[in-house]
Amino acid sequence: MKLEYNNIFEVVADDESTASEYETRSDLMIVIRDLISYKGWEQKEAAEKLGLTQPRVSDLVNGRIEKFSIDKLMTCLYKVGYRFKPSFKNEKITMSVQNVKVV
């Protein structure tokens, strides 16, 4: 018997909606990790920018997905200047990313 999955998180999740949430968290964590790397931030600096502690940044860059909610990850991205803007038109949902002025 061959098992097939559309989402790797289906292996560990109880249902498809939970697997989708894990995948979204993972995607956001990867973006933030890549942003930290691109900016050349040490974990201490990243913590200040993202509004986290250094140990939490370590959790983030090491992929400890269970320690972060989608809300927290979206807030981290907002703190460094990015906002996600969903829209619905003609039976389609799209998502754009807006640059925001960070005070």
C-alpha positions as CSV (number, residue, x, y, z in Angstrom):
1,M,0.0,0.0,0.0
2,K,1.4,3.4,-1.0
3,L,0.5,6.4,1.0
4,E,0.3,9.8,-0.7
5,Y,0.1,13.2,0.9
6,N,-0.5,16.6,-0.5
7,N,1.1,18.3,2.5
8,I,3.9,16.8,4.6
9,F,2.1,17.9,7.7
10,E,-0.7,15.5,7.0
11,V,1.5,12.8,8.5
12,V,1.5,14.4,11.9
13,A,-1.8,16.3,11.9
14,D,-5.2,14.9,12.9
15,D,-7.0,16.5,10.0
16,E,-6.4,18.5,6.8
17,S,-7.2,21.9,8.3
18,T,-4.6,21.3,11.1
19,A,-2.1,20.2,8.4
20,S,-2.8,23.4,6.5
21,E,-2.2,25.5,9.6
22,Y,1.1,23.8,10.2
23,E,2.1,24.4,6.6
24,T,1.2,28.1,6.8
25,R,3.2,28.4,10.0
26,S,6.2,26.7,8.4
27,D,6.0,28.9,5.4
28,L,6.0,32.0,7.5
29,M,8.8,30.8,9.6
30,I,10.9,30.1,6.5
31,V,10.2,33.6,5.2
32,I,11.3,35.2,8.5
33,R,14.4,33.0,8.8
34,D,15.3,34.0,5.2
35,L,14.7,37.6,6.0
36,I,17.0,37.4,9.1
37,S,19.7,35.8,7.0
38,Y,19.3,38.3,4.1
39,K,19.5,41.3,6.6
40,G,22.5,39.7,8.3
41,W,21.0,40.0,11.7
42,E,22.4,38.2,14.6
43,Q,19.7,36.6,16.8
44,K,19.9,39.4,19.4
45,E,19.2,42.1,16.7
46,A,16.5,40.0,15.1
47,A,14.9,39.6,18.5
48,E,14.8,43.4,18.9
49,K,13.4,43.9,15.4
50,L,10.8,41.2,15.6
51,G,9.7,41.9,19.2
52,L,10.9,38.5,20.5
53,T,13.5,37.3,22.9
54,Q,16.7,35.8,21.6
55,P,15.7,32.3,22.7
56,R,12.4,32.7,20.7
57,V,14.4,33.7,17.6
58,S,16.5,30.6,18.1
59,D,13.3,28.5,18.2
60,L,12.1,30.3,15.0
61,V,15.2,29.8,12.9
62,N,15.5,26.2,14.1
63,G,12.0,25.4,13.0
64,R,10.3,24.7,16.3
65,I,6.9,25.2,14.7
66,E,4.9,24.2,17.8
67,K,6.1,27.3,19.6
68,F,4.6,29.9,17.2
69,S,1.0,30.8,16.1
70,I,0.2,32.2,12.8
71,D,-0.8,35.4,14.6
72,K,2.6,35.7,16.3
73,L,4.4,35.2,13.0
74,M,2.3,37.7,11.2
75,T,3.0,40.2,14.0
76,C,6.7,39.6,13.6
77,L,6.5,40.4,9.9
78,Y,4.5,43.5,10.6
79,K,7.1,44.7,13.0
80,V,9.7,44.6,10.3
81,G,7.5,46.3,7.7
82,Y,5.3,43.7,6.0
83,R,1.5,43.4,6.0
84,F,-0.5,40.7,4.3
85,K,-3.7,42.0,2.5
86,P,-6.2,39.3,1.5
87,S,-8.9,40.1,-1.0
88,F,-11.8,38.3,-2.6
89,K,-13.0,39.1,-6.1
90,N,-14.7,37.0,-8.8
91,E,-14.8,33.9,-6.7
92,K,-11.0,34.1,-6.1
93,I,-9.0,34.8,-3.0
94,T,-5.7,36.5,-3.4
95,M,-3.1,37.7,-1.0
96,S,-0.8,40.6,-1.5
97,V,2.1,41.8,0.7
98,Q,2.3,45.5,1.5
99,N,5.3,47.4,2.8
100,V,4.3,49.4,5.9
101,K,6.1,52.2,7.6
102,V,7.6,50.9,10.8
103,V,7.9,53.5,13.5
